[in-house]
Amino acid sequence: MMDDRNIDGARKAAEAILAGYVDGARKAAEKAALAGFARDGEEVVYRYEAFMQVTDSRFDAVALRAASVVIKQAKSGDREARRALHDGIAWMLREGEMPPTPILEYLLDLLAANDGPGKRGQPAHQYYLRDSAIRDAVEAVVSDYGFSRTRNEATRDSSDTPSACSIVCEVLDGLGVSMTEKNVERISDPLS
């Protein structure tokens, strides 16, 4: 049987990680809205951060590497990455700034090609921030408090011993994020 202090400590650790995500996502969405990215949601936060990486790539090698990832995503058909990249290029050109070589090459390829519309469906990074926070919270509960990542599915309802995933699911619910324990297990699965 787990010590109640251990369970409380695990809940507090998971809550600290997940509350940071919830607060950070809200603040980033507000910052993105102030910068002219009107809609709420993680895709807007991603687009704002990608835009900043693209525009900062003019003088920052780390941002240039990050912008290269955005370029790769845009070339693969990711609409949000393409929009952020195009917004960044347009801003640089309006400001009279010469885009760095990788961005300039992307622009020249774009102007020379007619590839049609991008891929449909949800962008791969739509839930990246949320899922990263959930994985971090589950990992903290497992490594710092000794809980198993999951519970035995056959005894889940009759067992009073929580798992890292059940604790994280409970904390998410307390933060207003509705998610099943099974979904937390799927997200935190190291093999997925």
C-alpha angles and dihedrals in degrees: 000000000000120000112252089229088058091053092047091048091049091050091050092049092049091046092051091054096042096042087055089055093048093046092042092050091051093048093046090050090051091048090048091050091051090051091056100268095126108188125077123234142078094284089062091048089049091048092050092049091046090049090052091049091050094048094041090051088084091077108008122075092200091052089047090056089048090048088053088059090051089050090051091049091048091051090050090058102263104156096202093049091047092049093048091048093048091047089051093048092048091050092050092049093047089052091049092246121146109231116235116264098264091051092044090051089051090051093049091048090049093051092047097046134069103200097154126224122344128250119298126229136052118333112250091239097050093112098023097118094045093046093047091053091048092050091048092049093049091047091051092051091048098044101035101036104028099238121148113250093236140015127237104271092217093057099031096110096041096042120093092192110101126216128217089258093050091049092049090047090053092049092048089053090051089053092052097257110129112213135142123239088241090057091050088051091051093048094047096044106123090209096058 
